[in-house]
Amino acid sequence: MDLLQPQHRIYVAGHSGLVGSAIWRALAAAGYDNLIGRRSGELDLRDHDAVDAFIQDHKPDAVVLAAAKVGGIAANSEHPVEFISDNLRIQTAVLDAALKHRIPRVLFLGSSCIYPKLAAQPINEDALLTGPLEPTNRAYALAKIAGIVQVQSVRSEYGLPWISAMPTNLYGPGDNFDPEHSHVLPGLLRRFDEAARSGATEVVVWGTGSPRREFLHVDDLAEACVHLLRHYNDDTAINVGTGVDVTIKELAKNIAAVTGFTGSIVWDTSRPDGTPRKLLDVSRIKETGWSARISLDEGLASTYQWYESHRENLRG
């Protein structure tokens, strides 16, 4: 059964961000041209009343909640209040309005950081709430867990076919390339590019380089979201990833090669590593008929090409 029809009005919350813009592109490419979006300057998603009025006025058939306050280890560690407060307010405003107006289809996007720091690898969806979280992003993770529980609660109490998806570490065009407060991949890409162009002899990278991470190109995630909106209807918050990981040290070497940096990579072991490993078990989503198709090498190359062409107008 296809739960998303071509004539459906689809509101993509956060449509101008990394994830939302990719989902918008994927929906349009798949023939869904009745799309609704508002930038943060037009609609503050933390404003409960404003969001309610917006949903009432536009009456979408489906809502994709891709809006969130996001950042890397540094940003999460320095601003935990903002990460939990902003995300809880965004989620509550959008999900409450969607429930009040009985929006039949909602996709809530969480994050793989919801899982316990020391979860068995690869991480199965059943690992949720089975152990302590990684302290550096606990505030953000708790907000995302609350969103998952709210979606599950709506399914249980009201019977609406709302779903949640948990993507792994994302990257791609439109990312935040701030060298200090972005996620690891775009932050490193910018720093290595600047080092290569300036002739620097070394780049300092946080931690030991030993943690393992899984990276998913945002266009793969977007196609997964369209697939899930059309075909997935289950209480379980489903993992979305590649099922393949690399060490941060391997990632840094790959980014150095892509950007043309030939100097030394120095590891600042006084800085936190974060979770030792975070690889998702993607067997459940594969069973629905979807698999990632963009390799890390291909994705890094295309992301760097995008970065080069937008270097002068980047966020951060």
N, C-alpha and C positions, 0 to 999 in steps of 0.2 A: 504494500500500500504506500502511495506517495503522499506524504503529509504536507507537502508544499506545492501549491499549484502556481502556474505562470501568472495568473491574474492577481495573486495575493499581494497586499501591501505590506512591505517589510521595513520595519524601522531598525536601522543599525545604529545603536548608541555607541558613540566613539568612532564615527565613520571616517574621521580625518586622521586618526592615529595609525600606528604601524599595523595593528591587527584589523581594526575596523575598515581601513581603506582597502586592505587585501580582500576582506570578505565582500565588500562592495563590488570590487572588480570581478570576483569570482561569481557572485550572484548575477551581475550584468552579463557576463560571458555565458552563463547558463540559461539566459533568456528571461531572467526576472528583472523587468525594467520599471516596476512600480516601487521604487526605493525611496525611503525617507531618511534624511539625516539633518542634524543641526550641530554647528560648531559650539564650543563651550561659551563663546562670547554671545551666542544667541540663546542658549538654553543651559543654565547651570544645573547639572544633573544632581547636585547636592540639595537643591531646592525642591522639597517634597511637593509643595503646592503647584509650582511651575511645571514640574514633570507630570503631575496628575492632569493639569489643564491641557498639556500638549498631547498626552495619550487620548484624552477625551475628544479633542478636536480632530485628530488624525485617524483614530480608530484603526490601527494596523492589525493585520491578520497574524503577524508574527513579529517578535522582537528578538534581536540579537544583542545581548549585553556584553559589548566588547570594550566599554569605557572603564578605565581604572587609573588609579595613581600607581605608577610602576617605577622601578629603579633597581640598581645593582646593590651589592653588599654595602657600599659606603652610604648611599642614600637611605637604605632601610635602617642602617645602624644609627644614623644621625637624626632621622626624622620619623621615629616609630609612631608618634601621635598622629601625624598627618596621614601616615599610611593606613592606620586602622580607622581613623575617623572619616577621612574622605571616602575610602572604599565602602565602609558600612553605610554612609549616607547615600552614596550613588546607588548601591545595590538596593537598599530599602526603598528609596524613592521610585526607582524604575520597577522593581518587582511588585511593590504595593499597588502602584498605578495599573500595572498589567493585570493584577488579580482583580482590582476593583472593577475594571472595565472588561473583565473576562476575555483577555487576549488568549486565543486558543493555543498558540505555539510560542514558546520562549526557549531560547538557548542561552544559558549562562556560561561564561567562560571563566574558569578558575586558573590554577597554576599548579605545576608539579611540586611546588614548595609546600603544598598542603600536607605532604606525607611526612611521617616521622624521620628525623635526621638519620637514624640508623636502621631504616627499613630494609628488609631483605631485598636483594637485587636479582633480577629486575623487579620494579615495584608494581605489584598487582593492586587493582582498585580496592581490594578488601583490606589493604594496609591502613586506610584512612582511620585516624583517631585511635591507633593502637600503640602509640608511643610519643615521647617528647619531640617537639619541633626544633629545627635549627634556630638557635637564639637570634642570629643576625637578621632574620626576616620573619620572626614569630608574629609580629603585629599584622603584617600583610597577610600571612598565611591564615591567621585566625579570622580575618575579615572574609577571605575567600571561602573558608570552611563554613562560615555563617551563611554565605550565599548558597552553597550547595544544600545545606540543611533547609533553607527557606524554600528552595525549589522542590526538594523531596517532600516537605510539609504540604506544599500546595498540591502536589500529586496525590498525597494521602488524603487530605481533607476535602479537596474540591474536584479531584479526578481529572485535572487538566494535563495534557501530554507535554509538560515542560521537561526539559533535559539540561544536563550540565556536561561540559567537556573540560578535561584537564590537559592543556598542552604542555609540552616540555619547553626547554629554553628556545626562544624564538629569535630570529634575525631576518634581515632583508631590507628592501627599499623602504624608506620612510622611517627608519629606526632613529633612536636617539643616540648620537655619536659623541656625547659629552665624554671627555677622557677620564673623568673622575666619578661621575654619578650615573653613568649608563650601565647596562648589563655588560658582561665580560667581553663578548665577541665584538660588538660595535665599538666599545671603548678601546679595546686593543687595536682594532683596525685603524681607528683614527690616530692613535699614538704611534703606531708603527709607520703609518703613512707620513706623518709629520716628521718623524725621525729620519726616514729615508730621504725626504725632500730637503731637510736641513743639513744633511750630512752627519748627523749625530752618530756616535760610535757605540752607544748602548741604549737600551730601553729597560726600565725597571718595571717588573710585573709583581703584583701582590702574591704572597703565599709561596708555597713550595713547588707549585706546578703539578703536584701529584693527584689532586682531585679529578675525578672523571665526570664529564658532562655530555649530555645528549643535545644535539642542536637540530632544530626543525625550521626549514625555510617557511616564512610566513605565507607564501603562496600555497604551499602544501597544506598548512593549517586551514587556509581559507577554503580550499576544495574539500577538506574533511568536514568543515562546518556546513557547507551546502549539502554534502552527502548525509550528514547526521540529521539536519533539518528535514530532509526528505524521507529518511528511512528509519531513524532510531527513536525508540519510545520505551525507555526503561528507567527505573529509579536510580540505577548505578551511574555515578559520574564517570564517564568513560575517558580513558587515557588516549591522548593523541601524540604520537611521536614517531621516531624512525626505528627504534629498537637497537640503535648502534650508538656507542659513545666513544669519546677520546679523552685523553688527559689534557689538562690546561696547558701543559708543556708542549704536547703535540699541536694543540690549537695555535699556540703562539708561534711555533715554527712554521706552520702552514700560512699564517697571516703575514709573517715576515717575508716568506717567499712570494706571496701574492702582491705585496706592496713594494717589493724590491729592496727591503732593508737587509743589509749584509753585516751589520754590527753584532754586538754581543747582547744576549738577553740575560739580565741580572734579576734574581729572585729575591724579593724582600720578605724574608721569612718571619719578620715581626708582624706582618699583616695577616689577617685571618684567611684560612682556606675555605671556610664554609663547610657544607656537607661533603663527606669524603667521596660519595658517589651518588648519582641520581640518574638512574636509567629506568625508563618506564617499560612495563610489560604491555605490549601493544597487541596481544593476541585477540583481545575482545573486539577491537575495532577492525582488525583484519578479517575476523569472522563475519563482519557486516558487509565486507566487499571493498574496503578502502585500505590502501597502503601508500606511504610516502614515496615519491618518485624523484626528488631532487637530492643528489648526493651533496655532501658537505663541500667537496672540492668545487663542484659546479656552482653551488650556492655562494661560496666565498668569492669566486671569480665575478659572478654577476652582481653581487652586492658591492664589491669594490668598484666595479664599473659605474654603478649608480652613484656611489659615494663621490667618485671623481667628478662626475658631471654635475653634482649638486654641492660640491665642497664649500662654495662661497655663501650658501644660504641654509646651512645646517642648523637644526635645533641644537642647543648646547654650545 
